[in-house]
Amino acid sequence: MDSSSSKRSYTIVFKLDIILYAENTSNYKALLFYKVAQKCIQKWKKQKNKFEAIRNDQSININQVHALSGRGRKAKYPELEEKLLAYVQNKQQEKNTVTTSMIERKAKEFGKNLNLEDTKFSRSWVEHFKKQHKLVEHTRTQVTQKLPEDMPLVIKDFLKILYKKTVNIEKKFILSFDETLMCLGYTASGDKLLPTMKSTYIPRVIQAMTNVFFKNKGVIFVDRYHSHVRDDVVKAFNMKGLD
């Protein structure tokens, strides 16, 4: 039997099917047929009445209900979770994306203020918090946002700025990058940036810096994500001679 079967999430419909099969045959035959752990079948049979009540509730999409655990469970840190939920809901009302990492950082911040510094608000704790409060990371709109009417003029002005910034700079020193778990950097000449230096031992008294790109006048293009337009980031670019 697959050792990971007990960690999977099953719908109420699926559990009721297993219960019915086990009642008509045996728990052993049910676990062989459905490839689930026997302890799960025993547990689900004890919850049969609750499962059937959920199935008969017309207000619930039974095919999307996975478990009873977590529903109505008393919060371990009620004050913190109340503040955290309010934080997420306010962000979502403002049409701002709230990521798991943001919730995790905010939980630690609230925990510190509530003298819970020793409590570890791990990623799994955040996922459980999101599931319990039915939170999603992205707010989707049903109507596509329209482009502004002066979009052609905006693009034209932007291209003029790009030309002025890059007219006297070699293409290999024009860089555009974004982050998707790692930095993905390409120059205007189409070259992908190679590793800056080989992994090797460096004595602690030596400060390693890779400045090949910064030896010449260069330009880096980034989107207006908050971390890209912070004053300290812009200042760091300017100190390196970058626009």
Backbone bond lengths (Angstrom), bond angles and torsions (degrees), N, CA, C in turn:
res aa  C-N    CA-C-N  psi(-1)  N-CA   C-N-CA  omega(-1)  CA-C   N-CA-C  phi
1 M - - - 1.467 - - 1.529 109.55 -
2 D 1.332 116.04 143.63 1.454 120.93 179.19 1.520 109.69 -64.22
3 S 1.348 116.29 124.21 1.460 120.32 -176.09 1.514 112.52 -68.38
4 S 1.342 116.81 -17.75 1.464 120.09 -178.51 1.508 112.85 -91.81
5 S 1.357 117.44 0.29 1.459 120.40 -174.85 1.517 112.46 -61.74
6 S 1.352 116.63 -33.95 1.460 119.48 -177.53 1.523 112.20 -73.03
7 K 1.338 117.79 -12.39 1.451 121.12 -178.67 1.526 111.90 -95.00
8 R 1.321 117.23 -4.57 1.449 120.21 -178.26 1.520 111.12 -78.12
9 S 1.330 114.76 161.40 1.463 120.75 178.83 1.519 109.17 -105.79
10 Y 1.336 116.72 128.16 1.462 121.91 -177.14 1.525 109.99 -119.18
11 T 1.320 115.99 147.69 1.458 120.40 178.00 1.523 110.23 -77.31
12 I 1.339 114.84 163.29 1.462 120.41 177.49 1.527 110.49 -61.88
13 V 1.328 116.45 -39.10 1.469 120.40 179.38 1.520 110.63 -59.11
14 F 1.323 116.34 -45.30 1.461 121.00 -179.40 1.531 110.61 -63.63
15 K 1.323 117.15 -40.85 1.464 121.03 -179.40 1.528 111.14 -65.15
16 L 1.337 116.09 -40.15 1.465 119.45 178.81 1.526 110.96 -66.53
17 D 1.319 117.29 -35.08 1.469 120.63 176.23 1.528 110.65 -62.58
18 I 1.337 115.40 -42.78 1.467 119.71 179.37 1.527 110.59 -65.52
19 I 1.328 116.24 -42.28 1.470 120.32 179.45 1.523 110.48 -59.80
20 L 1.332 116.62 -45.57 1.464 120.78 179.96 1.525 111.23 -62.77
21 Y 1.332 115.94 -42.22 1.464 120.38 179.74 1.527 110.15 -64.33
22 A 1.342 116.42 -42.47 1.467 120.73 -179.21 1.522 111.28 -66.07
23 E 1.328 117.26 -36.92 1.465 120.85 179.66 1.529 111.59 -68.78
24 N 1.323 116.20 -32.75 1.468 120.18 -179.93 1.525 112.70 -84.83
25 T 1.318 116.74 -17.57 1.471 120.54 179.53 1.530 108.77 -124.93
26 S 1.333 115.35 -96.25 1.470 121.35 176.33 1.523 108.12 -164.17
27 N 1.331 115.76 163.31 1.463 119.55 178.03 1.521 111.12 -60.94
28 Y 1.331 115.78 -38.10 1.460 120.20 -177.59 1.525 111.02 -64.56
29 K 1.338 116.92 -44.82 1.460 119.95 179.44 1.532 110.78 -67.01
30 A 1.328 116.71 -33.65 1.464 120.32 178.76 1.522 111.37 -66.89
31 L 1.333 117.00 -41.39 1.461 119.32 -179.52 1.526 111.20 -68.75
32 L 1.339 117.20 -33.05 1.462 120.22 176.99 1.525 111.26 -69.54
33 F 1.325 116.11 -38.82 1.464 120.59 -175.91 1.532 111.50 -75.78
34 Y 1.341 116.77 -41.99 1.469 120.58 -175.12 1.534 113.43 -98.08
35 K 1.337 116.86 -7.08 1.464 121.51 177.94 1.536 112.13 60.39
36 V 1.305 116.74 47.39 1.464 121.46 176.00 1.522 108.75 -124.50
37 A 1.316 116.38 161.95 1.461 120.84 -178.04 1.529 111.06 -71.72
38 Q 1.327 116.19 145.33 1.461 120.94 -179.16 1.529 111.54 -63.05
39 K 1.336 116.83 -35.53 1.469 119.34 -179.72 1.527 111.07 -65.01
40 C 1.337 116.57 -29.53 1.465 119.82 177.21 1.525 110.34 -68.51
41 I 1.335 116.06 -42.82 1.467 120.17 179.66 1.524 110.30 -62.26
42 Q 1.322 116.31 -43.71 1.466 120.45 179.12 1.530 111.18 -61.90
43 K 1.320 116.11 -41.27 1.463 120.74 -179.98 1.524 110.94 -66.99
44 W 1.346 116.59 -43.09 1.467 120.73 -177.66 1.530 111.87 -66.95
45 K 1.328 116.66 -34.13 1.467 120.00 179.12 1.529 110.52 -63.86
46 K 1.332 116.41 -33.71 1.463 120.48 177.41 1.529 111.42 -71.13
47 Q 1.338 116.51 -23.07 1.463 121.39 -178.75 1.527 112.25 -100.34
48 K 1.305 116.82 12.55 1.466 121.44 -174.68 1.525 112.47 -54.54
49 N 1.313 117.31 -45.55 1.465 120.61 -178.22 1.530 111.75 -61.74
50 K 1.323 116.46 -39.73 1.465 120.25 178.51 1.526 110.66 -66.46
51 F 1.335 116.08 -42.02 1.464 120.09 178.81 1.526 110.81 -61.27
52 E 1.318 116.26 -42.89 1.463 120.33 -178.99 1.526 111.21 -66.67
53 A 1.334 116.53 -34.64 1.468 120.06 178.05 1.523 110.56 -65.18
54 I 1.323 115.66 -40.14 1.466 119.91 177.82 1.522 110.25 -66.97
55 R 1.324 116.12 -41.46 1.468 120.40 179.64 1.524 111.33 -61.18
56 N 1.314 117.26 -35.41 1.463 121.48 -177.71 1.524 113.23 -83.87
57 D 1.341 116.74 -6.56 1.464 120.69 178.82 1.521 108.78 -81.37
58 Q 1.329 117.12 111.59 1.460 121.71 -175.08 1.531 112.70 -68.80
59 S 1.324 117.76 -18.14 1.469 120.45 -177.59 1.519 112.82 -82.71
60 I 1.339 117.06 -5.05 1.458 121.25 -177.11 1.516 110.00 -110.75
61 N 1.339 116.38 133.79 1.461 121.09 173.39 1.521 107.32 -78.83
62 I 1.313 116.41 99.04 1.461 121.38 -171.21 1.514 112.89 -62.40
63 N 1.333 118.25 -27.83 1.461 121.18 -178.60 1.521 112.58 -74.88
64 Q 1.354 117.09 -9.61 1.458 120.10 -179.68 1.521 112.40 -109.75
65 V 1.339 116.86 -3.93 1.462 120.23 -179.81 1.521 108.79 -85.42
66 H 1.317 117.25 123.03 1.462 120.74 -175.11 1.518 113.85 -104.93
67 A 1.314 118.18 -32.50 1.467 117.56 -174.79 1.511 110.80 -160.06
68 L 1.332 114.29 161.57 1.457 120.41 174.92 1.519 110.85 -92.99
69 S 1.316 116.72 -21.46 1.452 120.28 -176.30 1.516 109.93 -63.50
70 G 1.318 116.52 137.74 1.453 121.42 178.34 1.502 112.48 94.84
71 R 1.341 119.02 -20.10 1.461 121.57 -179.06 1.533 108.61 -79.13
72 G 1.322 115.99 117.58 1.451 119.78 177.74 1.516 113.57 76.35
73 R 1.318 117.15 6.71 1.460 119.39 179.74 1.521 109.81 -69.39
74 K 1.307 117.16 137.20 1.448 121.85 -179.30 1.517 110.02 -66.90
75 A 1.328 115.82 131.98 1.458 120.60 -178.51 1.521 110.34 -66.81
76 K 1.327 116.06 139.78 1.455 120.75 179.94 1.521 110.36 -73.90
77 Y 1.350 115.80 -36.03 1.464 121.61 177.79 1.533 107.88 -125.57
78 P 1.332 117.68 75.87 1.473 121.18 -171.64 1.520 114.34 -57.18
79 E 1.337 117.57 -43.27 1.466 120.03 -178.30 1.520 110.82 -65.93
80 L 1.325 116.11 -43.09 1.459 120.19 179.57 1.525 111.06 -64.70
81 E 1.330 116.58 -45.65 1.459 120.12 -177.76 1.524 111.27 -66.35
82 E 1.324 116.75 -33.23 1.464 120.38 177.54 1.529 110.36 -64.78
83 K 1.336 116.33 -44.01 1.463 120.62 178.30 1.524 110.93 -67.26
84 L 1.319 116.25 -39.91 1.458 120.88 -178.50 1.524 110.88 -66.16
85 L 1.321 116.66 -41.31 1.462 120.87 178.65 1.529 110.60 -64.57
86 A 1.332 116.65 -41.12 1.468 120.69 178.23 1.522 110.70 -63.13
87 Y 1.337 116.17 -39.51 1.468 121.08 178.44 1.524 111.05 -60.92
88 V 1.335 116.60 -47.58 1.464 121.14 -178.96 1.524 110.82 -64.77
89 Q 1.315 116.88 -44.85 1.463 120.70 -178.34 1.525 111.62 -64.22
90 N 1.330 117.35 -38.28 1.467 120.30 177.49 1.520 111.11 -64.32
91 K 1.331 116.41 -41.77 1.460 120.62 178.25 1.521 110.82 -62.48
92 Q 1.317 116.47 -42.88 1.456 120.48 -178.79 1.523 111.40 -68.16
93 Q 1.327 117.35 -36.20 1.464 120.44 177.03 1.521 111.35 -64.87
94 E 1.330 116.39 -29.04 1.459 121.50 177.49 1.527 111.86 -85.33
95 K 1.354 116.13 7.54 1.467 122.69 179.18 1.529 112.09 64.88
96 N 1.322 116.38 28.26 1.460 121.12 177.67 1.520 110.09 -98.83
97 T 1.313 116.50 141.27 1.453 121.33 177.35 1.526 110.08 -73.35
98 V 1.313 116.51 134.60 1.464 121.87 177.67 1.521 107.77 -118.41
99 T 1.312 117.30 113.04 1.455 121.55 -177.83 1.522 111.11 -91.71
100 T 1.327 114.69 166.18 1.466 120.24 177.36 1.522 111.10 -60.52
101 S 1.332 116.61 -38.81 1.465 120.66 179.46 1.520 111.46 -63.98
102 M 1.334 116.54 -38.37 1.467 120.18 178.40 1.522 110.89 -64.51
103 I 1.337 116.29 -41.95 1.466 120.03 179.11 1.526 110.23 -65.30
104 E 1.323 116.35 -40.49 1.466 120.79 -179.97 1.527 111.00 -62.53
105 R 1.339 116.43 -44.86 1.469 119.98 179.31 1.527 111.48 -65.05
106 K 1.335 116.00 -40.14 1.464 119.78 -179.22 1.523 110.78 -67.92
107 A 1.332 116.88 -36.44 1.464 120.57 177.97 1.528 110.44 -62.41
108 K 1.324 116.63 -41.81 1.462 120.53 178.87 1.531 110.70 -66.63
109 E 1.340 115.73 -36.60 1.468 119.77 178.49 1.523 110.91 -65.91
110 F 1.338 116.50 -47.00 1.467 120.04 177.48 1.526 110.82 -63.67
111 G 1.344 116.18 -38.83 1.456 120.42 179.79 1.517 112.23 -61.64
112 K 1.321 115.66 -38.29 1.466 119.90 178.43 1.522 110.70 -65.34
113 N 1.335 116.18 -41.01 1.469 120.24 179.64 1.529 112.10 -68.45
114 L 1.337 116.44 -24.46 1.469 121.06 -178.97 1.528 111.89 -100.92
115 N 1.345 115.44 17.63 1.470 121.40 178.87 1.526 112.05 61.09
116 L 1.326 115.91 39.76 1.467 121.27 176.35 1.526 109.87 -115.70
117 E 1.346 116.15 38.30 1.462 120.55 -175.59 1.524 112.73 -59.47
118 D 1.335 116.91 -31.83 1.463 120.63 -176.34 1.526 112.65 -81.88
119 T 1.320 116.81 -6.29 1.464 120.18 -179.45 1.521 110.14 -82.63
120 K 1.311 116.77 131.84 1.459 121.46 179.79 1.530 109.74 -95.51
121 F 1.321 115.38 109.87 1.462 120.20 175.98 1.529 107.31 -92.42
122 S 1.325 115.26 84.88 1.460 121.91 -174.44 1.522 111.25 -77.85
123 R 1.332 115.39 173.82 1.461 120.74 177.76 1.527 111.18 -61.68
124 S 1.328 117.22 -37.86 1.463 120.43 179.29 1.532 110.69 -66.87
125 W 1.350 117.23 -35.47 1.465 120.17 177.03 1.519 109.91 -64.27
126 V 1.331 116.66 -41.88 1.465 120.98 179.29 1.524 110.80 -64.92
127 E 1.336 117.04 -41.56 1.463 120.20 179.52 1.529 110.19 -62.11
128 H 1.325 116.81 -40.04 1.465 120.31 177.67 1.528 110.29 -65.73
129 F 1.327 116.48 -40.81 1.466 121.08 178.24 1.527 110.35 -60.87
130 K 1.319 117.01 -43.92 1.470 121.31 179.40 1.522 111.12 -64.35
131 K 1.324 115.63 -42.38 1.462 119.99 -178.74 1.523 111.02 -66.50
132 Q 1.322 116.21 -41.41 1.459 120.69 -177.69 1.525 111.71 -65.66
133 H 1.341 116.10 -34.65 1.465 120.48 -178.36 1.529 112.31 -102.23
134 K 1.342 115.87 9.77 1.469 121.76 175.85 1.526 111.50 54.69
135 L 1.319 115.45 50.25 1.457 121.17 -179.37 1.520 110.30 -98.34
136 V 1.300 116.34 143.47 1.459 121.85 175.20 1.514 107.76 -121.87
137 E 1.348 115.95 155.92 1.457 119.70 -175.36 1.522 112.73 -79.04
138 H 1.332 116.80 -33.83 1.455 119.46 -172.68 1.520 110.71 -116.82
139 T 1.300 115.76 138.39 1.455 121.73 174.26 1.517 108.57 -98.43
140 R 1.328 116.68 115.62 1.456 120.94 -177.43 1.525 109.95 -96.45
141 T 1.308 116.47 138.93 1.455 120.97 176.93 1.511 109.05 -101.38
142 Q 1.326 117.10 144.69 1.451 121.33 -179.31 1.521 111.73 -83.36
143 V 1.331 117.65 -20.18 1.457 121.45 -179.73 1.521 108.75 -109.12
144 T 1.316 116.53 125.88 1.452 120.95 -179.82 1.526 109.96 -66.46
145 Q 1.320 116.84 134.46 1.452 120.35 179.29 1.523 110.12 -70.15
146 K 1.323 116.31 135.38 1.456 121.39 -177.90 1.523 110.35 -84.99
147 L 1.331 115.62 146.87 1.450 120.25 176.05 1.522 109.04 -74.33
148 P 1.331 117.78 149.07 1.470 119.92 179.47 1.521 111.20 -63.47
149 E 1.338 116.39 151.16 1.461 120.91 -177.61 1.523 112.24 -64.20
150 D 1.329 117.01 -30.10 1.463 119.97 -179.15 1.524 112.38 -91.11
151 M 1.331 116.69 22.50 1.461 120.97 -177.29 1.529 112.81 -55.37
152 P 1.346 120.49 -44.63 1.476 120.01 178.87 1.524 112.65 -57.63
153 L 1.335 117.32 -38.72 1.462 120.47 179.33 1.523 111.13 -69.86
154 V 1.338 116.24 -38.02 1.463 120.46 178.27 1.526 110.45 -62.50
155 I 1.333 115.99 -44.32 1.466 120.32 178.97 1.523 110.63 -63.75
156 K 1.331 115.93 -41.90 1.464 120.42 -179.72 1.524 111.07 -61.54
157 D 1.332 116.46 -45.80 1.465 120.42 178.92 1.523 111.18 -64.32
158 F 1.334 116.15 -38.74 1.463 119.94 179.79 1.525 110.93 -64.49
159 L 1.326 116.81 -41.44 1.464 120.65 179.09 1.525 111.13 -65.00
160 K 1.326 116.72 -34.11 1.466 119.79 176.67 1.525 110.52 -63.62
161 I 1.340 115.12 -42.23 1.465 119.60 178.69 1.525 110.49 -63.40
162 L 1.336 116.26 -43.41 1.465 120.01 178.68 1.521 111.04 -59.39
163 Y 1.318 116.16 -42.51 1.472 119.82 -178.39 1.522 110.69 -63.85
164 K 1.345 116.80 -44.72 1.457 120.12 -179.57 1.524 111.39 -62.96
165 K 1.345 115.90 -36.25 1.460 120.01 -177.83 1.521 112.78 -74.60
166 T 1.316 116.93 -26.35 1.471 119.92 -169.86 1.516 114.35 -116.37
167 V 1.331 118.91 -2.65 1.462 120.77 -172.43 1.525 112.60 -59.58
168 N 1.324 118.22 -33.59 1.467 121.31 -177.63 1.527 113.02 -107.97
169 I 1.319 116.69 19.64 1.465 120.76 -178.00 1.523 109.77 -118.58
170 E 1.336 116.15 134.20 1.461 119.73 177.51 1.526 110.49 -63.44
171 K 1.324 115.70 148.25 1.464 120.02 -176.88 1.520 112.30 -60.43
172 K 1.326 116.97 -31.78 1.463 118.81 -177.82 1.526 112.14 -71.07
173 F 1.346 116.71 -9.21 1.461 120.24 177.32 1.527 111.64 -109.89
174 I 1.340 116.09 18.65 1.461 121.61 174.43 1.521 107.05 -111.64
175 L 1.299 116.44 116.56 1.462 120.86 -169.96 1.522 111.44 -122.03
176 S 1.321 115.50 138.36 1.458 122.26 172.06 1.517 107.24 -126.76
177 F 1.330 117.58 133.86 1.459 118.13 -178.48 1.513 110.93 -146.00
178 D 1.316 114.42 160.46 1.457 122.42 174.82 1.512 106.69 -146.63
179 E 1.340 117.25 167.23 1.460 120.47 -178.70 1.517 110.50 -118.47
180 T 1.316 115.61 125.51 1.459 121.92 171.50 1.523 106.05 -133.85
181 L 1.322 115.01 82.25 1.473 123.23 -173.98 1.520 112.16 69.25
182 M 1.331 117.15 -22.31 1.455 121.75 178.55 1.521 107.10 -150.10
183 C 1.309 117.88 162.50 1.459 121.20 -179.98 1.521 109.63 -79.79
184 L 1.333 116.74 124.31 1.458 122.07 177.81 1.521 107.54 -110.03
185 G 1.320 117.68 101.34 1.456 121.21 -173.96 1.517 113.26 -113.89
186 Y 1.327 115.96 134.89 1.463 122.73 176.95 1.523 108.60 -136.93
187 T 1.339 115.85 144.89 1.456 120.17 176.11 1.517 109.43 -93.19
188 A 1.350 116.83 167.78 1.459 121.58 -178.77 1.521 111.98 -66.47
189 S 1.335 117.62 -17.79 1.464 120.66 177.52 1.519 111.82 -81.23
190 G 1.344 117.11 -3.58 1.456 121.29 177.43 1.507 114.23 94.40
191 D 1.332 117.46 0.47 1.463 120.83 -178.31 1.523 110.56 -83.03
192 K 1.329 115.54 137.11 1.454 120.41 173.95 1.517 108.29 -84.70
193 L 1.323 116.52 137.64 1.456 119.81 -178.61 1.520 110.95 -66.10
194 L 1.314 115.40 131.62 1.459 121.55 178.35 1.526 109.48 -84.84
195 P 1.333 117.68 163.19 1.467 119.60 175.31 1.519 110.71 -53.24
196 T 1.321 117.48 137.76 1.461 120.65 -173.25 1.527 112.94 -69.79
197 M 1.315 116.92 -31.06 1.459 119.26 -179.23 1.525 109.43 -162.31
198 K 1.300 115.34 155.64 1.455 119.99 179.86 1.524 110.02 -73.28
199 S 1.326 114.96 148.80 1.454 120.18 178.05 1.523 108.99 -74.92
200 T 1.306 117.04 116.94 1.453 120.95 -178.69 1.523 109.06 -153.59
201 Y 1.304 116.79 169.86 1.455 120.71 -179.44 1.522 110.28 -76.53
202 I 1.320 116.38 132.80 1.460 122.00 177.84 1.524 107.92 -127.43
203 P 1.311 118.87 125.11 1.469 120.99 179.12 1.523 110.92 -57.13
204 R 1.318 116.59 148.42 1.461 121.65 -177.80 1.525 112.60 -61.64
205 V 1.345 117.26 -28.23 1.466 119.74 -176.49 1.521 111.67 -75.61
206 I 1.326 117.25 -10.60 1.464 120.88 -178.72 1.523 109.13 -102.53
207 Q 1.313 116.21 131.17 1.457 121.21 176.82 1.523 108.23 -96.57
208 A 1.329 116.35 117.52 1.466 120.97 -177.66 1.516 109.81 -87.30
209 M 1.337 116.39 126.24 1.462 121.55 176.58 1.526 108.70 -136.33
210 T 1.316 115.94 138.38 1.464 120.94 179.50 1.521 107.66 -111.52
211 N 1.325 116.10 106.05 1.460 120.60 -171.37 1.525 113.50 -119.02
212 V 1.325 118.15 21.55 1.462 120.01 -178.29 1.519 110.52 -58.89
213 F 1.332 116.49 -45.81 1.463 120.01 -177.36 1.524 111.27 -66.23
214 F 1.339 117.17 -30.95 1.455 120.93 -172.59 1.529 113.35 -89.31
215 K 1.327 119.21 0.73 1.457 121.04 179.96 1.522 111.62 -71.88
216 N 1.316 117.02 -23.18 1.453 121.73 -179.73 1.524 109.44 -118.17
217 K 1.320 115.01 161.14 1.456 119.94 177.09 1.516 109.33 -61.84
218 G 1.334 116.92 129.86 1.457 119.68 -176.48 1.515 112.01 -140.40
219 V 1.319 114.93 168.60 1.457 122.25 178.20 1.517 108.44 -132.81
220 I 1.320 117.48 134.66 1.460 122.37 174.73 1.523 108.31 -118.71
221 F 1.338 115.97 127.46 1.455 121.43 177.96 1.525 109.23 -104.56
222 V 1.321 116.40 125.29 1.462 121.63 177.62 1.526 108.20 -133.28
223 D 1.340 116.19 160.87 1.460 118.78 175.12 1.532 109.13 -78.39
224 R 1.327 116.37 176.76 1.458 120.27 -174.90 1.527 112.18 -91.42
225 Y 1.322 115.85 37.06 1.460 119.73 173.07 1.525 107.87 -63.14
226 H 1.327 116.53 146.11 1.465 121.33 -171.04 1.526 112.64 -52.32
227 S 1.324 117.08 -43.11 1.464 119.94 -176.57 1.522 112.21 -67.92
228 H 1.349 118.08 -19.25 1.461 121.05 -178.12 1.528 112.65 -83.77
229 V 1.328 117.78 -24.55 1.464 120.61 -173.20 1.531 112.34 -109.21
230 R 1.314 116.63 9.85 1.462 119.56 176.22 1.519 109.70 -63.37
231 D 1.326 116.84 149.27 1.462 121.47 -177.02 1.521 112.00 -59.07
232 D 1.346 116.89 -40.65 1.462 118.88 -177.93 1.526 111.84 -68.66
233 V 1.355 116.91 -31.82 1.463 120.26 178.09 1.524 110.32 -70.41
234 V 1.340 116.45 -45.91 1.467 120.79 178.37 1.526 110.30 -61.00
235 K 1.333 116.67 -40.70 1.460 121.06 178.97 1.525 111.02 -62.94
236 A 1.343 116.65 -40.64 1.468 120.63 179.19 1.522 110.61 -64.14
237 F 1.335 117.26 -40.93 1.465 120.46 176.70 1.529 110.65 -61.39
238 N 1.327 116.14 -45.92 1.464 120.41 -177.87 1.524 111.73 -63.68
239 M 1.327 116.95 -36.64 1.466 120.61 178.84 1.516 111.41 -64.49
240 K 1.340 116.18 -26.98 1.460 120.92 178.04 1.530 111.94 -89.35
241 G 1.327 117.08 4.27 1.454 119.99 179.65 1.507 113.68 79.68
242 L 1.333 116.57 23.07 1.462 120.74 -178.27 1.518 110.67 -104.63
243 D 1.328 115.13 143.89 1.462 120.90 172.79 1.508 108.93 -96.65
